[in-house]
């Protein structure tokens, strides 16, 4: 929240806005009620706004490549003449994103991340991106 010039404690703010919620699942049978003690209830009207405000700081932690944010997804882009330069940039920036997630009490699902390489087919290897010991699946076009 520092980028919005707000002097607030983000966890306290989100806790103050969160309603105590109980959920259960109904598929053929109905489960027991469970308490939801983190996050906003799915489908809430304020959830997307809070997430956009919250993740706005991420843009200030990625410095060496463009970052695109959409809903709860983000994409990093890097351009280079050598695949090693692109790998270095993306690995460094992915590390910055991972640190930002950790500082903000979030956990990225890095196993869902994917890398796409566009370029000459003469390069016979995929791009090698690793985030916190998790290899990112890579595709070539």
C-alpha positions as CSV (number, residue, x, y, z in Angstrom):
1,X,0.0,0.0,0.0
2,X,3.1,2.3,0.1
3,X,2.7,3.2,-3.5
4,X,-0.8,4.6,-2.9
5,X,0.7,7.0,-0.3
6,X,-1.6,5.4,2.3
7,X,-0.1,4.9,5.8
8,X,-2.1,1.8,6.7
9,X,-1.2,-1.7,7.9
10,X,-2.5,-3.8,5.1
11,X,-3.2,-7.0,7.1
12,X,-5.2,-5.0,9.7
13,X,-7.1,-3.3,6.9
14,X,-8.1,-6.5,5.1
15,X,-8.9,-8.1,8.5
16,X,-11.2,-5.2,9.3
17,X,-13.0,-5.5,6.0
18,X,-13.3,-9.3,6.1
19,X,-16.5,-10.8,7.4
20,X,-16.4,-13.9,9.4
21,X,-17.5,-16.5,6.9
22,X,-18.5,-20.1,7.1
23,X,-18.7,-22.3,4.0
24,X,-19.7,-25.8,3.0
25,X,-19.7,-27.9,-0.2
26,X,-22.8,-29.6,-1.6
27,X,-22.1,-32.3,-4.2
28,X,-24.5,-35.2,-3.8
29,X,-24.1,-34.8,0.0
30,X,-23.4,-31.7,2.1
31,X,-20.2,-31.3,4.0
32,X,-19.8,-29.8,7.5
33,X,-19.6,-26.0,7.8
34,X,-16.0,-24.7,7.9
35,X,-14.7,-21.3,9.0
36,X,-12.9,-19.2,6.4
37,X,-10.3,-17.3,8.3
38,X,-8.4,-15.6,5.4
39,X,-9.1,-13.8,2.2
40,X,-12.3,-12.3,0.9
41,X,-15.3,-14.5,0.2
42,X,-15.4,-15.5,-3.5
43,X,-17.9,-13.5,-5.4
44,X,-17.8,-10.6,-3.0
45,X,-18.0,-7.1,-4.6
46,X,-15.1,-5.7,-2.7
47,X,-12.7,-8.6,-3.3
48,X,-11.5,-7.5,-6.7
49,X,-11.0,-3.9,-5.6
50,X,-9.0,-5.0,-2.5
51,X,-6.8,-7.3,-4.7
52,X,-6.1,-4.6,-7.2
53,X,-5.1,-2.1,-4.5
54,X,-3.0,-4.8,-2.8
55,X,-1.1,-6.1,-5.8
56,X,-0.5,-2.5,-7.1
57,X,2.8,-2.5,-5.2
58,X,4.1,-5.5,-7.2
59,X,4.7,-3.2,-10.2
60,X,7.4,-1.3,-8.1
61,X,9.2,-4.5,-7.3
62,X,9.7,-5.6,-11.0
63,X,12.3,-3.3,-12.5
64,X,13.9,-4.9,-15.6
65,X,11.0,-6.2,-17.7
66,X,7.4,-5.2,-18.4
67,X,4.7,-6.5,-16.1
68,X,1.1,-7.0,-17.1
69,X,-1.5,-7.3,-14.4
70,X,-5.0,-8.6,-15.1
71,X,-7.4,-9.7,-12.3
72,X,-5.4,-12.1,-10.2
73,X,-2.9,-13.0,-12.9
74,X,0.4,-11.3,-14.0
75,X,2.8,-11.8,-16.8
76,X,6.4,-10.8,-17.1
77,X,8.0,-10.1,-20.5
78,X,11.7,-10.1,-21.5
79,X,13.4,-9.5,-24.8
80,X,17.0,-10.3,-25.7
81,X,19.3,-11.4,-28.4
82,X,20.6,-14.3,-26.4
83,X,18.4,-16.8,-24.6
84,X,20.8,-16.7,-21.5
85,X,20.1,-12.9,-21.2
86,X,16.3,-13.5,-21.2
87,X,16.6,-16.4,-18.7
88,X,18.7,-14.2,-16.3
89,X,16.2,-11.3,-16.5
90,X,13.2,-13.5,-16.0
91,X,14.8,-15.6,-13.2
92,X,15.8,-12.4,-11.4
93,X,12.4,-10.8,-11.7
94,X,10.6,-14.0,-10.8
95,X,12.7,-14.0,-7.7
96,X,11.6,-10.5,-6.9
97,X,7.9,-11.5,-7.4
98,X,8.5,-14.5,-5.1
99,X,10.0,-12.2,-2.4
100,X,7.1,-9.8,-2.8
101,X,4.6,-12.6,-2.3
102,X,6.4,-13.8,0.8
103,X,6.6,-10.3,2.3
104,X,2.9,-9.8,1.7
105,X,1.9,-13.2,3.3
106,X,1.0,-14.7,-0.1
107,X,2.0,-17.9,-1.7
108,X,2.4,-18.2,-5.4
109,X,1.5,-21.5,-7.1
110,X,4.7,-21.6,-9.1
111,X,3.9,-25.0,-10.5
112,X,1.2,-23.3,-12.6
113,X,3.6,-20.8,-14.1
114,X,4.5,-21.2,-17.8
115,X,7.2,-19.7,-20.0
116,X,6.8,-19.1,-23.8
117,X,9.8,-18.4,-26.0
118,X,9.3,-16.8,-29.4
119,X,12.2,-16.8,-31.8
120,X,14.2,-18.7,-34.3
121,X,13.8,-22.4,-34.3
122,X,17.5,-22.8,-34.7
123,X,17.9,-22.4,-30.9
124,X,17.4,-26.0,-29.9
125,X,16.7,-25.6,-26.2
126,X,13.9,-24.3,-24.1
127,X,14.1,-21.4,-21.8
128,X,15.1,-22.4,-18.3
129,X,13.2,-20.6,-15.6
130,X,13.3,-21.7,-11.9
131,X,11.4,-20.1,-9.1
132,X,12.1,-21.1,-5.5
133,X,13.3,-24.6,-6.7
134,X,10.3,-25.1,-9.0
135,X,11.0,-25.4,-12.7
136,X,8.6,-23.5,-14.9
137,X,7.1,-25.4,-17.9
138,X,8.5,-24.0,-21.1
139,X,7.1,-23.8,-24.7
140,X,8.7,-22.7,-28.0
141,X,7.1,-21.0,-30.9
